Amino acid sequence: MDLRPYEPADDDALWELKEAFETDLGAGTGGEEKAATYEAKLTPAYRERYLAWVGRCVADDPRCVTVAAGNDLVGYAFVLPERLAMVWDAAVLNELYVAPEHRGTGIADDLMDAACTLARDQDLPLDRLVLDVDPENARAQAFYDRYGFEPWGEMVAREL
């Protein structure tokens, strides 16, 4: 499996992984209501907006989306470019996902290493890599624990 920067030719495959990321997150961490909410957002308009956003981020830093590829894409890590990370004053791991059939193969470790390398290269006020992980996602929690991630602040939201 090779790691390389995302390129526009990867759009369809990246979108398939993004859909799986959202579907897995919704179904695995919150019951039917959360699963339905996550599934409902995966519209053609959302796809277009997501891929446009990825394109803008990659224009800022071509390394911000790293893909794991063999014959197909099987995973990705998405670190926000430095310009956008300034909102948190630290590097931000936006998403890391590996297709279920490739979990346990070391691909997630390779993607995390790539994300950490990019994070170290960013010139930000805080020398940290932050992320948001659902507390009900035990597999992801264990993975990030292995990398030394600890609670740091808290994210909250409300409906408008």
C-alpha positions, -999 to 999 in steps of 0.1 A, spaced: 0 0 0 14 34 -10 7 67 8 5 97 -15 -11 132 -17 -47 133 -28 -52 145 -64 -84 155 -82 -85 122 -101 -92 106 -67 -125 125 -63 -149 95 -67 -128 72 -46 -123 98 -18 -161 104 -18 -168 67 -14 -145 67 16 -161 99 30 -195 83 26 -183 52 45 -167 74 72 -200 93 78 -222 61 76 -199 42 100 -198 71 124 -236 75 123 -244 38 126 -218 29 151 -220 56 176 -255 68 183 -284 46 173 -309 49 145 -315 86 149 -279 96 145 -274 71 117 -304 87 98 -290 122 104 -256 113 90 -270 93 61 -294 122 52 -265 147 47 -248 126 21 -265 143 -8 -251 152 -43 -249 188 -31 -229 178 0 -206 158 -22 -200 188 -44 -193 211 -14 -171 185 3 -149 179 -27 -147 216 -34 -135 222 2 -110 194 -2 -98 211 -34 -94 245 -16 -75 228 13 -52 210 -11 -45 242 -29 -33 256 4 -11 226 12 -10 196 -12 -1 173 17 -32 181 38 -51 150 24 -30 119 23 -45 88 7 -36 51 11 -38 35 -23 -32 2 -39 -55 -6 -68 -81 16 -51 -81 41 -23 -85 23 11 -80 52 35 -72 88 40 -60 113 66 -72 150 63 -53 176 83 -66 211 79 -41 235 62 -23 258 85 -45 288 75 -76 271 88 -60 255 118 -54 290 133 -90 288 145 -78 263 171 -42 276 173 -31 240 168 -29 215 139 -63 198 133 -68 162 122 -102 167 105 -106 130 95 -88 97 94 -105 67 79 -96 33 68 -120 9 50 -130 -19 74 -115 -46 53 -81 -29 56 -82 -22 93 -55 -39 115 -30 -38 86 -10 -8 98 -25 16 72 -41 38 99 -7 40 116 10 51 84 -18 77 79 -14 90 114 24 93 109 18 114 78 -7 135 97 18 141 125 45 150 101 24 176 85 12 189 119 48 193 130 56 213 99 28 238 105 37 271 122 10 275 148 9 290 183 4 256 200 25 226 192 -4 202 193 -25 180 170 -62 181 180 -92 162 168 -128 154 177 -136 118 183 -170 105 193 -167 91 229 -189 61 218 -164 51 191 -143 27 212 -121 16 183 -111 51 174 -107 61 210 -83 31 215 -64 41 184 -59 77 194 -51 67 230 -23 46 216 -9 77 200 -10 96 233 -41 118 226 -57 130 258 -88 151 266 -81 187 258 -110 211 261 -145 202 250 -166 208 219 -202 218 223 -230 227 198 -266 236 197 -293 235 171 -302 268 154 
